[in-house]
Amino acid sequence: MTPARLALDIVLGLILLGICGLFILVLWMPGSSFHGNQPSYSAAELETEGELRRHIGVLAGDIGRRHTKENLQRTYKYIESVLSKSGYKSLEQEYVVENTPCKNIEAELKGATSELVIVCAHYDSVVGTVGADDNASGVASTLEIARLLKEKSSKKTIRFLLFGTEEPPYFSSRDMGSYHYAMRCKERGERIAALLDLETLAYYTEAPNSQHYPSNFMPPGYPTTGNFIAFVGNLKSRSLVEDCVRIFRETTTFPSEGIAAPEWVNGVDWADQYWFWKLGYPGVMITDTAPYRYPYYHDVKDTPEKLSYPAFARVVTGLSKVVDRLAN
């Protein structure tokens, strides 16, 4: 073998090794995703399904387009009434966008320490839409997890947050509700152990080739059927993504996938974890993958009857166990 050929083989070997290392860093997750027939739904899951249907029926049905001043007022009132019924006291963080008063809504389950596990979602919808999956599903999930955990005790404090002004034209700008809240956390020196951002959670299908991925990042071996829940983090949040996936797979009979990817990967930062990542906090977006599966993403047809409620209920029940374990 000539020195030139040997050098070439070494370079190619190092490239291959780097690709394998990147694959493991980005895609490897603990445990195995659930496969096979779903077991029957428990009485608790059926109760959760009823709660989720009710919340989405109000948010995306009775209230509807959650971007007008009148409907946002109705949204605040509904969220706070549900939290109150579950035994929580709501706090409001007011901020102003384009001379318009806006609100983030907070409720808290006190733990033995002030270290935080945050469960959050945005309540606004894209202009012209009622946003059943995006993101009444995230709001409904947050409210239901708060109800499920109300009687639990925990080491860490669990905080439930509902943000405003997430959708365009505000996304990635300092007009986002999550920007104002994350900045306040930073200013107060609050310790966030985990942030779970619930973003479009309610659409699942067994149709072949129903699952797609960003064109600039096609994970080899990932499912082509859109029947799973995805845990998505940036590289700095990798250990949190692994913890979430591991706990979910240990406790819940539902397909799941996880990824910790660079933030330049299309779609990875498309939610309220965006500003928490920018400020150095660990966060995971939990999602049905939105436009990579759901045909009505950001569309007027994103309405309550399109959603997969039994599967959605199983996912939310499983996520409540993830939050409980993370807090302990």
C-alpha positions as CSV (number, residue, x, y, z in Angstrom):
1,M,0.0,0.0,0.0
2,T,1.4,3.4,-1.0
3,P,1.7,6.2,1.6
4,A,-0.9,8.2,-0.4
5,R,-3.4,5.3,-0.3
6,L,-2.8,4.7,3.4
7,A,-3.4,8.4,4.1
8,L,-6.6,8.3,2.1
9,D,-7.8,5.3,4.0
10,I,-7.1,6.9,7.3
11,V,-9.0,10.1,6.3
12,L,-12.0,8.0,5.0
13,G,-11.9,6.0,8.2
14,L,-12.0,9.1,10.4
15,I,-14.9,10.5,8.3
16,L,-16.8,7.3,8.8
17,L,-16.0,7.3,12.5
18,G,-17.2,10.9,12.8
19,I,-20.5,10.1,11.0
20,C,-21.1,7.1,13.3
21,G,-20.3,9.3,16.3
22,L,-22.7,12.0,15.1
23,F,-25.4,9.4,14.5
24,I,-25.1,8.1,18.0
25,L,-24.9,11.6,19.5
26,V,-28.0,12.8,17.7
27,L,-30.3,9.7,17.4
28,W,-29.5,7.1,20.0
29,M,-32.0,7.0,22.8
30,P,-32.4,4.6,25.8
31,G,-34.9,1.7,25.7
32,S,-37.0,0.7,22.8
33,S,-40.1,2.2,21.2
34,F,-43.3,0.3,21.8
35,H,-44.5,-1.8,18.9
36,G,-47.5,-4.0,18.4
37,N,-51.2,-3.7,19.3
38,Q,-52.2,-1.1,21.8
39,P,-53.6,-2.6,25.1
40,S,-57.1,-1.5,26.2
41,Y,-57.5,2.0,27.6
42,S,-57.8,2.2,31.4
43,A,-60.5,4.1,33.2
44,A,-58.1,6.8,34.1
45,E,-57.0,7.2,30.4
46,L,-60.7,7.4,29.4
47,E,-61.3,10.1,31.9
48,T,-58.3,12.0,30.6
49,E,-59.6,11.6,27.1
50,G,-62.9,13.2,28.2
51,E,-61.0,16.1,29.8
52,L,-58.9,16.7,26.7
53,R,-62.0,16.6,24.4
54,R,-63.7,19.2,26.6
55,H,-60.7,21.6,26.7
56,I,-60.2,21.4,22.9
57,G,-63.9,21.7,22.3
58,V,-63.9,25.0,24.3
59,L,-60.6,26.4,23.0
60,A,-60.8,25.5,19.3
61,G,-64.6,25.3,19.2
62,D,-66.5,27.7,21.5
63,I,-63.7,30.3,21.6
64,G,-62.1,29.6,18.2
65,R,-59.6,32.0,16.8
66,R,-57.3,32.7,19.7
67,H,-55.6,35.8,18.2
68,T,-58.4,38.5,18.5
69,K,-58.6,40.6,21.6
70,E,-62.0,39.4,22.6
71,N,-61.1,35.7,22.2
72,L,-57.9,36.0,24.0
73,Q,-59.8,37.4,27.0
74,R,-62.1,34.4,26.8
75,T,-59.0,32.1,26.6
76,Y,-57.4,33.7,29.7
77,K,-60.7,33.3,31.6
78,Y,-61.1,29.6,30.6
79,I,-57.5,28.6,31.4
80,E,-57.7,30.2,34.8
81,S,-61.1,28.7,35.6
82,V,-59.7,25.2,34.8
83,L,-56.6,25.7,36.9
84,S,-58.8,27.0,39.8
85,K,-61.1,24.0,39.5
86,S,-58.0,21.7,39.9
87,G,-57.0,23.6,43.0
88,Y,-54.3,26.0,41.7
89,K,-53.9,29.7,42.0
90,S,-53.2,31.5,38.8
91,L,-50.6,34.2,38.5
92,E,-50.3,36.5,35.4
93,Q,-47.2,38.1,33.8
94,E,-48.4,41.0,31.7
95,Y,-46.3,42.3,28.8
96,V,-47.0,44.6,25.9
97,V,-46.7,43.8,22.2
98,E,-47.4,46.6,19.6
99,N,-49.2,48.6,22.3
100,T,-51.5,45.6,23.1
101,P,-51.5,44.1,26.6
102,C,-50.7,40.4,26.6
103,K,-50.4,37.7,29.3
104,N,-48.5,34.6,30.3
105,I,-50.4,32.5,32.9
106,E,-48.6,30.5,35.6
107,A,-49.6,28.0,38.2
108,E,-47.4,26.1,40.5
109,L,-47.2,22.8,42.5
110,K,-44.8,23.5,45.3
111,G,-42.0,21.0,45.9
112,A,-39.5,20.6,48.7
113,T,-37.0,22.8,46.7
114,S,-37.3,25.8,44.4
115,E,-35.6,24.0,41.5
116,L,-38.1,23.9,38.7
117,V,-39.7,21.4,36.3
118,I,-41.7,23.5,33.8
119,V,-44.6,22.2,31.7
120,C,-45.6,24.8,29.1
121,A,-47.6,25.5,25.9
122,H,-48.7,28.5,23.9
123,Y,-52.4,29.3,23.7
124,D,-52.5,31.6,20.7
125,S,-53.5,30.3,17.2
126,V,-52.3,31.3,13.7
127,V,-54.4,34.2,12.3
128,G,-57.5,32.9,10.7
129,T,-57.4,29.4,12.4
130,V,-58.9,27.8,15.5
131,G,-55.7,25.8,16.1
132,A,-57.0,22.5,17.4
133,D,-53.7,20.7,17.2
134,D,-51.7,23.9,17.1
135,N,-51.9,24.5,19.9
136,A,-55.1,23.8,21.8
137,S,-53.7,20.3,22.2
138,G,-50.7,21.7,24.1
139,V,-52.9,23.8,26.3
140,A,-55.2,20.9,27.0
141,S,-52.3,18.7,27.8
142,T,-50.8,21.2,30.3
143,L,-54.1,21.7,32.0
144,E,-54.7,17.9,32.2
145,I,-51.2,17.1,33.5
146,A,-51.8,19.8,36.2
147,R,-55.0,18.0,37.2
148,L,-53.3,14.6,37.3
149,L,-50.5,15.7,39.5
150,K,-52.4,18.0,41.9
151,E,-52.3,15.5,44.8
152,K,-48.7,14.4,44.2
153,S,-45.8,15.5,46.3
154,S,-42.4,16.2,44.7
155,K,-38.9,17.3,45.5
156,K,-38.7,19.9,42.7
157,T,-41.4,22.5,42.1
158,I,-43.6,21.9,39.1
159,R,-44.6,25.0,37.3
160,F,-47.4,25.1,34.6
161,L,-47.1,27.9,32.1
162,L,-49.3,29.1,29.2
163,F,-47.7,31.6,26.9
164,G,-49.0,34.1,24.4
165,T,-47.7,35.5,21.1
166,E,-45.9,32.4,19.9
167,E,-47.2,32.3,16.4
168,P,-46.1,34.4,13.4
169,P,-45.3,37.2,13.1
170,Y,-43.9,36.9,16.7
171,F,-42.0,33.7,16.5
172,S,-38.3,34.0,17.3
173,S,-38.7,37.7,18.2
174,R,-38.6,39.3,21.6
175,D,-42.4,39.8,21.3
176,M,-42.9,36.1,22.2
177,G,-44.5,35.5,25.6
178,S,-41.9,32.9,26.3
179,Y,-39.1,35.5,25.8
180,H,-40.6,37.7,28.5
181,Y,-40.9,34.8,30.8
182,A,-37.5,33.2,30.2
183,M,-35.9,36.6,30.7
184,R,-37.7,37.0,34.1
185,C,-36.4,33.5,35.1
186,K,-32.9,34.6,34.2
187,E,-33.2,37.9,36.1
188,R,-34.5,36.1,39.2
189,G,-31.8,33.5,39.1
190,E,-34.4,30.7,38.9
191,R,-33.0,27.2,38.5
192,I,-34.7,25.2,35.8
193,A,-33.9,21.5,35.8
194,A,-36.2,20.7,32.9
195,L,-38.6,22.5,30.6
196,L,-41.1,20.4,28.7
197,D,-42.8,22.4,25.9
198,L,-46.0,20.7,24.7
199,E,-46.5,21.6,21.0
200,T,-49.0,19.9,18.7
201,L,-49.6,16.6,20.4
202,A,-52.9,15.1,19.2
203,Y,-52.6,13.7,15.6
204,Y,-51.6,10.0,15.1
205,T,-52.2,7.8,12.1
206,E,-51.3,4.3,11.0
207,A,-51.3,5.3,7.3
208,P,-48.2,4.1,5.4
209,N,-45.6,6.8,4.5
210,S,-47.5,9.3,6.6
211,Q,-44.4,10.5,8.5
212,H,-41.9,12.9,6.9
213,Y,-38.8,14.7,8.2
214,P,-36.9,17.9,7.4
215,S,-35.4,17.8,4.0
216,N,-32.0,18.8,5.4
217,F,-31.9,16.0,8.0
218,M,-33.4,12.6,7.2
219,P,-32.8,10.3,10.1
220,P,-32.0,6.8,8.8
221,G,-34.2,4.1,10.2
222,Y,-36.8,6.5,11.6
223,P,-40.4,5.4,11.3
224,T,-42.4,6.2,8.1
225,T,-45.7,5.9,9.9
226,G,-46.9,8.8,11.9
227,N,-48.1,7.0,15.0
228,F,-45.5,8.0,17.6
229,I,-44.8,10.9,19.9
230,A,-41.4,12.7,19.5
231,F,-39.1,14.2,22.1
232,V,-36.9,16.9,20.5
233,G,-34.0,18.7,22.1
234,N,-30.9,20.6,21.1
235,L,-27.5,19.1,21.8
236,K,-27.1,20.8,25.1
237,S,-30.4,19.3,26.3
238,R,-29.4,15.7,25.2
239,S,-29.4,14.3,28.8
240,L,-32.9,15.7,29.4
241,V,-34.2,14.2,26.1
242,E,-32.8,10.8,27.1
243,D,-34.4,11.0,30.5
244,C,-37.8,11.9,29.0
245,V,-37.6,9.1,26.5
246,R,-36.4,6.5,29.0
247,I,-39.2,7.3,31.5
248,F,-41.9,7.4,28.8
249,R,-40.8,4.1,27.4
250,E,-40.7,2.5,30.9
251,T,-44.1,3.7,31.8
252,T,-46.2,4.0,28.7
253,T,-47.3,1.5,26.0
254,F,-47.1,4.0,23.1
255,P,-44.6,4.4,20.2
256,S,-41.9,7.1,20.9
257,E,-38.9,8.6,19.3
258,G,-36.3,11.0,20.5
259,I,-33.7,13.3,18.9
260,A,-31.1,15.8,20.2
261,A,-30.0,17.7,17.2
262,P,-28.2,21.0,16.3
263,E,-30.6,24.0,16.3
264,W,-30.0,24.6,12.6
265,V,-32.0,21.4,11.8
266,N,-35.3,22.6,10.4
267,G,-38.1,22.4,12.9
268,V,-36.1,21.6,16.0
269,D,-36.6,25.0,17.6
270,W,-40.1,25.7,16.4
271,A,-41.7,26.4,19.7
272,D,-41.4,28.2,23.0
273,Q,-38.3,26.3,24.1
274,Y,-36.5,28.6,21.6
275,W,-35.8,31.4,24.1
276,F,-35.1,29.1,27.0
277,W,-32.4,27.5,24.9
278,K,-31.0,30.9,24.0
279,L,-30.7,31.7,27.7
280,G,-29.0,28.4,28.5
281,Y,-31.8,26.4,30.0
282,P,-32.4,22.7,29.2
283,G,-35.6,22.1,27.3
284,V,-37.5,19.5,25.2
285,M,-40.2,20.0,22.7
286,I,-42.7,17.2,22.8
287,T,-44.7,16.9,19.6
288,D,-46.6,14.9,17.0
289,T,-44.1,16.5,14.6
290,A,-46.7,19.0,13.2
291,P,-46.2,19.7,9.5
292,Y,-44.1,16.6,9.0
293,R,-47.2,14.5,9.6
294,Y,-50.3,16.6,10.1
295,P,-51.9,17.7,6.8
296,Y,-53.8,20.7,8.4
297,Y,-50.9,22.4,10.1
298,H,-51.4,26.2,10.2
299,D,-54.6,25.6,8.2
300,V,-58.2,26.6,8.7
301,K,-59.0,22.9,8.7
302,D,-57.1,22.3,11.9
303,T,-60.3,21.7,13.8
304,P,-61.2,19.5,16.8
305,E,-62.7,16.5,14.9
306,K,-59.4,15.9,13.1
307,L,-57.6,14.8,16.3
308,S,-56.8,11.3,17.6
309,Y,-58.2,11.5,21.1
310,P,-57.7,8.0,22.5
311,A,-54.0,8.0,21.4
312,F,-53.7,11.6,22.6
313,A,-55.0,10.6,26.1
314,R,-52.5,7.8,26.4
315,V,-49.7,10.2,25.5
316,V,-50.8,12.8,28.0
317,T,-51.2,10.2,30.7
318,G,-47.6,9.0,30.0
319,L,-46.3,12.6,30.0
320,S,-47.7,13.1,33.5
321,K,-45.6,10.2,34.6
322,V,-42.5,11.7,32.9
323,V,-43.1,15.0,34.8
324,D,-43.7,13.3,38.1
325,R,-40.4,11.3,37.7
326,L,-38.4,14.3,36.6
327,A,-39.6,16.2,39.7
328,N,-38.5,13.4,42.0
